Amino acid sequence: MATARKDVIESALSLSTVERVELVELLLKSLDAPNKSIDAVWAEESEFRVDAYEAGEIKTVSSEQVFSKYQK
């Protein structure tokens, strides 16, 4: 197994810069597989937040306020 890993790494490093970027993107994408149950929870939460905002039930802050908090 170690030899196969080494061969893959050597092959990857021999690729052009563009090909390595494409490979990295594909590998990262493979790690970020969608989770339908989490997606459903977030969809429900986002609808709840939009409804609360439209009903005037939540306080909002400007993006400037948010970013200034983290720029300190």
C-alpha distances in whole Angstrom, upper triangle without the diagonal:
4,5,5,6,9,10,11,12,14,15,17,18,20,22,25,26,27,24,22,25,24,21,21,24,22,19,22,24,21,21,25,25,29,30,33,35,34,36,39,39,39,42,44,44,45,48,49,49,51,53,54,54,57,59,59,58,55,56,54,53,53,50,52,52,48,47,50,49,45,46,48
4,5,5,6,9,10,11,12,14,15,16,18,20,24,25,26,23,21,24,24,20,20,24,22,19,22,24,22,21,25,26,30,31,35,36,35,37,40,40,40,42,45,45,45,48,50,49,51,54,54,55,57,59,59,58,55,55,53,53,52,49,51,51,47,46,48,47,44,45,46
4,5,5,6,9,10,10,12,14,15,16,19,22,24,25,22,20,23,24,20,21,24,22,20,23,25,23,23,27,28,32,33,36,38,38,39,42,43,42,44,47,47,47,50,52,52,53,56,57,57,59,61,61,60,57,58,56,55,54,51,52,53,49,48,50,49,46,47,48
4,5,5,6,9,10,10,12,14,15,17,21,22,23,20,18,21,21,17,18,21,19,17,20,22,20,20,24,25,29,30,33,35,35,36,39,40,40,42,44,44,45,47,49,49,50,53,54,54,56,59,59,58,55,56,53,53,52,49,51,51,48,46,49,48,45,46,48
4,5,5,6,9,10,11,12,14,16,19,20,21,18,16,19,19,15,16,19,17,15,17,20,18,18,22,23,27,28,32,34,33,34,37,38,37,39,42,42,42,45,47,46,48,51,51,51,54,56,56,55,52,52,50,50,49,46,47,48,44,43,45,45,41,42,44
4,5,5,6,9,10,11,12,15,18,19,21,18,16,19,20,16,17,20,19,17,19,22,20,21,24,26,30,32,35,37,36,37,40,41,40,42,45,45,45,48,49,49,50,53,54,54,56,58,58,57,54,54,52,51,50,47,48,49,46,44,46,45,42,42,44
4,5,5,6,8,10,11,13,16,18,20,17,15,18,18,15,17,20,18,17,20,22,20,21,25,26,30,32,35,37,37,37,40,42,41,43,46,46,45,48,50,50,51,54,55,54,57,59,59,58,55,56,53,52,51,48,49,50,47,45,48,47,44,44,46
4,5,5,6,9,10,11,15,16,17,14,12,15,15,12,13,16,15,13,16,18,17,18,21,22,26,29,32,34,33,33,37,38,37,39,42,42,42,45,47,46,47,50,51,51,53,55,56,55,52,52,50,49,48,45,46,47,44,42,45,44,41,41,44
4,5,5,6,9,10,13,14,16,13,11,14,15,11,12,16,15,13,16,18,17,18,21,23,27,29,33,35,33,34,37,38,37,39,42,42,41,44,46,46,47,50,51,50,52,55,55,54,51,51,48,47,46,43,44,45,42,40,42,42,38,39,41
4,5,5,6,9,12,14,16,14,12,15,16,13,14,18,18,16,19,21,21,21,25,26,30,33,36,38,37,37,41,42,40,42,45,45,45,48,50,49,50,53,54,53,55,58,58,57,54,54,51,50,49,45,47,48,45,42,45,45,41,41,43
4,5,5,7,11,13,14,11,10,14,14,11,13,16,16,15,18,20,19,21,24,25,29,32,35,37,36,36,40,41,40,41,44,44,44,47,49,48,49,52,53,52,54,57,57,56,54,54,51,50,49,45,46,48,45,43,45,45,42,42,44
4,5,5,9,10,11,8,7,10,11,8,10,13,13,12,15,17,17,18,21,23,26,29,32,35,33,33,37,38,36,38,41,41,40,43,45,45,45,48,49,49,51,54,54,53,50,50,47,46,45,41,43,44,41,39,42,42,38,38,41
4,5,8,9,11,10,7,11,12,10,11,15,15,14,17,19,19,20,23,25,29,32,35,37,36,35,39,40,38,40,43,43,42,45,47,46,47,50,51,50,52,55,55,54,51,51,48,47,45,41,43,44,41,39,41,41,38,37,40
4,7,9,11,9,9,12,13,12,14,17,17,17,19,21,22,23,26,28,31,34,37,40,38,38,42,43,41,43,46,46,45,48,50,49,49,53,54,52,54,57,57,57,54,54,51,49,48,44,45,47,44,41,44,44,41,40,43
4,6,8,6,6,9,10,9,11,14,14,15,17,19,20,21,24,26,29,32,35,38,36,36,39,40,39,40,43,43,42,45,47,46,46,50,51,50,52,55,55,54,52,51,48,47,45,42,43,45,42,39,42,43,39,39,42
4,5,5,6,9,10,10,12,14,15,16,18,20,21,23,25,27,30,33,36,39,37,36,40,41,39,40,44,43,42,45,47,46,46,49,50,49,51,54,54,54,51,50,47,46,44,40,41,43,41,38,41,41,38,37,40
4,5,5,6,9,10,11,12,14,15,16,18,20,21,23,25,28,31,34,37,35,34,38,39,36,38,41,41,39,42,44,43,43,47,47,46,48,51,51,51,48,47,44,42,40,37,37,40,37,34,37,38,34,34,37
4,5,5,6,9,10,11,12,14,15,17,18,20,21,24,26,30,32,35,33,32,36,37,35,35,39,39,37,40,42,41,41,44,46,44,46,49,49,49,46,46,42,41,39,35,37,39,36,34,37,38,34,34,37
4,5,5,6,9,10,11,12,14,15,17,19,20,22,25,28,31,34,32,31,35,36,34,35,39,39,37,40,43,41,41,45,46,45,47,50,50,50,47,47,44,43,41,37,39,41,38,36,39,39,36,36,39
4,5,5,6,9,10,10,12,14,15,17,19,21,24,27,30,33,31,30,34,35,33,34,38,38,36,39,42,40,41,44,45,44,46,49,49,49,46,45,43,41,40,36,37,39,36,34,37,37,34,34,36
4,5,5,6,9,10,11,12,14,16,17,19,22,25,28,31,29,28,31,33,30,32,35,35,33,36,38,37,37,41,42,41,42,45,45,45,42,42,39,38,36,32,34,36,33,30,33,34,31,31,34
4,5,5,6,9,10,11,12,15,16,17,20,24,26,29,27,26,30,31,29,30,34,34,32,35,38,37,37,40,41,40,42,45,45,45,42,42,39,38,37,33,35,37,34,32,35,36,33,33,36
4,5,5,6,9,10,11,13,15,16,20,23,26,28,27,26,30,31,30,31,34,34,33,36,38,37,38,41,42,42,43,46,46,46,43,43,41,40,39,35,37,38,35,33,37,37,33,34,37
4,5,5,6,8,10,11,13,15,18,21,24,27,25,25,28,29,27,29,32,32,31,34,36,35,36,39,40,39,41,44,44,43,41,41,38,37,36,32,34,35,32,30,33,33,30,30,33
4,5,5,6,9,10,11,13,16,19,22,25,23,22,26,27,25,26,29,29,28,31,33,32,33,36,37,36,38,41,41,41,38,38,35,35,33,30,32,33,30,29,32,32,29,30,33
4,6,5,6,9,10,12,15,18,21,23,22,21,25,26,25,26,29,30,29,31,34,33,34,37,38,37,39,42,43,42,40,40,37,37,36,33,35,36,33,32,35,35,32,33,36
4,5,5,7,9,11,14,17,21,23,22,21,25,26,25,26,30,30,29,32,34,33,34,37,38,38,40,43,43,42,40,40,38,37,36,33,35,36,33,31,35,34,31,32,35
4,5,5,7,9,13,15,19,21,19,19,23,23,22,24,27,26,26,29,31,30,31,34,35,35,37,39,40,39,36,36,34,33,33,29,31,32,29,28,31,31,27,29,31
4,5,5,7,10,13,16,19,17,16,20,21,20,21,25,25,24,27,29,28,29,32,33,33,35,38,38,37,35,36,33,33,32,29,32,33,29,28,32,32,29,30,33
4,6,6,10,13,16,18,17,17,20,22,21,22,26,26,26,28,30,30,31,34,35,35,37,40,40,39,37,38,36,36,35,32,35,36,32,31,35,34,31,33,36
4,6,9,11,15,17,15,16,19,20,19,21,24,24,24,27,29,29,30,33,34,34,36,38,39,37,35,36,34,34,34,31,33,34,30,29,33,32,29,31,33
4,6,9,12,14,13,13,16,17,16,18,21,21,21,24,25,25,26,29,30,30,32,35,35,34,32,33,31,31,30,28,30,31,27,27,30,29,27,29,32
4,7,10,12,11,11,14,16,15,17,20,20,20,23,25,25,26,29,30,31,32,35,35,34,32,34,32,32,32,30,33,33,30,30,33,32,30,32,35
4,6,9,8,8,11,13,12,13,16,17,17,19,22,22,23,25,27,27,29,31,32,31,29,31,30,30,31,28,32,32,28,29,32,31,29,32,35
4,6,5,6,9,10,11,12,14,15,16,18,20,21,22,24,26,27,28,30,32,30,28,30,29,30,31,29,32,32,29,30,33,32,30,33,35
4,6,5,6,9,10,10,12,14,15,16,18,20,21,22,24,26,27,28,30,29,28,30,29,31,31,30,33,33,30,31,35,33,32,35,37
4,5,5,6,9,10,11,12,14,16,17,19,20,21,23,24,26,27,29,27,26,28,28,30,31,30,33,33,29,31,34,33,31,34,37
4,5,5,6,9,10,11,12,14,15,16,18,20,21,22,24,26,27,25,24,26,25,27,28,26,30,29,26,27,30,29,27,31,33
4,5,5,6,9,10,10,12,14,15,16,18,20,21,22,24,26,24,23,25,24,26,27,25,29,28,25,27,30,29,28,31,33
4,5,5,6,9,10,11,12,14,15,17,18,20,21,23,24,23,22,25,24,26,28,27,30,30,27,29,32,31,30,33,35
4,5,5,6,9,10,11,12,14,15,16,18,20,21,23,21,20,22,22,24,26,25,28,28,25,27,30,28,28,31,33
4,5,5,6,9,10,10,12,14,15,16,18,20,21,19,18,20,19,21,22,21,25,25,21,23,27,25,25,28,30
4,5,5,6,9,10,11,12,14,15,17,18,20,19,18,20,20,22,23,22,26,26,23,25,28,27,27,30,32
4,6,5,6,9,10,11,12,14,15,17,18,17,17,19,19,22,24,24,27,27,24,26,30,28,28,31,34
4,5,5,6,9,10,10,12,14,15,16,15,14,16,16,19,21,21,24,23,21,23,26,25,25,28,30
4,5,5,6,9,10,10,12,14,15,14,13,15,15,17,18,18,22,21,19,21,25,24,24,27,29
4,5,5,6,9,10,11,12,14,14,13,16,16,19,20,21,24,24,22,24,27,27,27,30,32
4,6,5,6,9,10,11,12,11,11,14,15,18,20,21,24,23,21,24,27,26,26,30,32
4,5,5,6,9,10,10,9,8,11,11,14,16,17,20,19,18,21,23,22,23,26,28
4,5,5,6,9,10,10,10,12,12,15,16,17,21,20,19,22,24,24,25,27,30
4,5,5,6,9,9,10,13,13,17,19,20,24,23,22,25,27,27,28,31,33
4,6,5,6,5,6,9,11,15,17,19,22,21,20,23,25,24,26,29,30
4,5,5,6,6,8,8,12,14,16,19,18,17,21,23,22,24,27,28
4,5,8,9,11,11,15,16,18,21,21,21,24,26,26,27,30,32
4,5,8,11,12,16,18,21,24,23,22,26,27,27,29,31,33
4,6,8,10,13,16,18,21,20,20,23,25,24,26,29,30
4,7,10,13,17,19,22,20,20,23,25,23,26,28,30
4,6,10,13,16,18,16,16,19,21,20,22,25,26
4,7,10,13,15,13,13,17,18,17,19,22,23
4,7,9,12,10,10,14,15,15,17,19,21
4,7,8,6,7,10,11,11,14,16,17
4,5,5,7,9,10,11,13,15,17
4,5,5,6,8,10,11,12,15
4,5,5,6,9,10,10,13
4,6,5,6,9,10,12
4,6,5,7,9,11
4,5,5,6,9
4,5,5,7
4,6,6
4,6
4
